């Protein structure tokens, strides 16, 4: 599977059935070539003029299933949320 294939899939958290968005980036181990995590841009906020303030960094171990059009994850959003560098 290519990175471009991942970017067309919607990420859904099976804990609360919440749609997190689409894969925006991935994190690889450069030495082994293994996928470490997927990064999903968080929701935009109106007060920040639709600038994304958060992103979800979801470790590979939390990915439960990759289907033809969705990726199911089981993740605690408080632990997976990081502030974006502005």
C-alpha contacts under 8 A as a table, 3 or more apart, distances in Angstrom:
res1	aa1	res2	aa2	distance
1	X	5	X	6.44
1	X	6	X	7.63
2	X	5	X	5.19
2	X	6	X	6.73
3	X	6	X	5.10
3	X	7	X	6.43
3	X	26	X	7.58
4	X	7	X	5.16
4	X	8	X	6.89
5	X	8	X	5.63
5	X	9	X	7.19
6	X	9	X	5.47
6	X	23	X	6.31
7	X	10	X	7.97
7	X	22	X	6.19
7	X	23	X	4.68
7	X	24	X	6.06
7	X	25	X	7.47
8	X	22	X	6.69
8	X	23	X	7.18
8	X	69	X	7.20
9	X	22	X	5.80
9	X	23	X	6.63
9	X	68	X	7.66
9	X	69	X	4.91
9	X	70	X	4.80
9	X	71	X	6.35
10	X	19	X	7.41
10	X	20	X	7.48
10	X	21	X	5.53
10	X	22	X	4.44
10	X	23	X	6.83
10	X	69	X	6.59
10	X	70	X	4.70
10	X	71	X	6.08
11	X	19	X	6.19
11	X	20	X	5.50
11	X	21	X	5.55
11	X	22	X	5.72
11	X	23	X	6.93
11	X	40	X	7.86
11	X	70	X	5.80
11	X	71	X	4.75
11	X	72	X	6.02
11	X	73	X	7.06
12	X	17	X	6.24
12	X	18	X	5.71
12	X	19	X	4.59
12	X	20	X	5.70
12	X	21	X	7.51
12	X	70	X	7.12
12	X	71	X	6.23
12	X	72	X	5.11
12	X	73	X	6.16
13	X	16	X	6.11
13	X	17	X	5.24
13	X	18	X	5.37
13	X	19	X	6.53
13	X	20	X	6.96
13	X	72	X	5.99
13	X	73	X	4.91
13	X	74	X	5.56
13	X	75	X	6.54
14	X	17	X	4.85
14	X	18	X	7.30
14	X	72	X	6.35
14	X	73	X	5.99
14	X	74	X	5.43
14	X	75	X	7.94
15	X	18	X	7.88
15	X	74	X	5.86
15	X	75	X	7.03
15	X	76	X	7.91
20	X	40	X	7.06
20	X	42	X	7.13
21	X	40	X	6.28
21	X	41	X	6.98
21	X	42	X	7.33
22	X	40	X	5.97
22	X	41	X	7.48
23	X	26	X	7.65
23	X	38	X	6.56
23	X	39	X	5.95
23	X	40	X	4.79
23	X	41	X	7.42
24	X	38	X	7.73
24	X	39	X	5.72
24	X	40	X	5.13
24	X	41	X	6.11
25	X	38	X	6.10
25	X	39	X	5.02
25	X	40	X	6.90
26	X	35	X	7.31
26	X	36	X	7.68
26	X	37	X	5.89
26	X	38	X	4.42
26	X	39	X	5.64
27	X	35	X	6.13
27	X	36	X	5.39
27	X	37	X	5.15
27	X	38	X	6.19
27	X	39	X	7.55
28	X	33	X	6.07
28	X	34	X	5.63
28	X	35	X	4.57
28	X	36	X	5.25
28	X	37	X	7.23
29	X	32	X	5.67
29	X	33	X	5.27
29	X	34	X	5.40
29	X	35	X	6.49
29	X	36	X	6.48
30	X	33	X	5.32
30	X	34	X	7.66
35	X	38	X	7.95
35	X	60	X	6.64
36	X	59	X	5.97
36	X	60	X	5.35
37	X	57	X	6.44
37	X	58	X	5.28
37	X	59	X	4.14
37	X	60	X	4.80
38	X	57	X	5.95
38	X	58	X	5.30
38	X	59	X	6.57
38	X	60	X	7.08
39	X	55	X	6.78
39	X	56	X	5.60
39	X	57	X	4.59
39	X	58	X	6.22
40	X	55	X	5.70
40	X	56	X	5.02
40	X	57	X	6.55
40	X	58	X	7.85
41	X	52	X	7.09
41	X	54	X	6.79
41	X	55	X	4.43
41	X	56	X	6.27
42	X	52	X	6.13
42	X	53	X	7.11
42	X	54	X	5.02
42	X	55	X	4.39
42	X	56	X	6.26
43	X	52	X	6.10
43	X	53	X	7.79
43	X	54	X	7.30
44	X	48	X	7.83
44	X	50	X	4.71
44	X	51	X	5.33
44	X	52	X	4.44
44	X	53	X	6.94
45	X	48	X	5.53
45	X	49	X	6.60
45	X	50	X	4.85
45	X	51	X	6.18
45	X	52	X	6.48
45	X	53	X	7.44
46	X	49	X	5.02
46	X	50	X	5.02
46	X	51	X	7.74
47	X	50	X	7.21
48	X	51	X	5.40
48	X	52	X	7.77
48	X	53	X	7.96
52	X	55	X	7.56
52	X	84	X	7.34
53	X	83	X	5.84
53	X	84	X	5.46
54	X	81	X	6.37
54	X	82	X	5.53
54	X	83	X	4.52
54	X	84	X	5.28
55	X	81	X	5.68
55	X	82	X	5.51
55	X	83	X	6.47
55	X	84	X	6.47
56	X	77	X	7.33
56	X	80	X	5.18
56	X	81	X	4.60
56	X	82	X	6.34
57	X	80	X	5.08
57	X	81	X	6.31
57	X	82	X	7.07
58	X	62	X	6.61
58	X	63	X	7.65
58	X	75	X	7.15
58	X	80	X	5.78
59	X	62	X	5.55
59	X	63	X	7.23
60	X	63	X	5.45
61	X	64	X	7.80
62	X	73	X	5.57
62	X	74	X	5.34
62	X	75	X	5.92
63	X	66	X	7.67
63	X	71	X	7.28
63	X	72	X	6.19
63	X	73	X	4.40
63	X	74	X	6.49
64	X	71	X	7.65
64	X	72	X	5.48
64	X	73	X	5.18
64	X	74	X	6.61
65	X	71	X	5.84
65	X	72	X	5.15
65	X	73	X	7.09
66	X	69	X	7.97
66	X	70	X	6.28
66	X	71	X	4.51
66	X	72	X	6.40
67	X	70	X	5.23
67	X	71	X	5.98
67	X	72	X	7.99
75	X	79	X	7.96
75	X	80	X	7.09
76	X	79	X	5.62
76	X	80	X	6.35
77	X	80	X	4.89
77	X	81	X	5.84
78	X	81	X	5.60
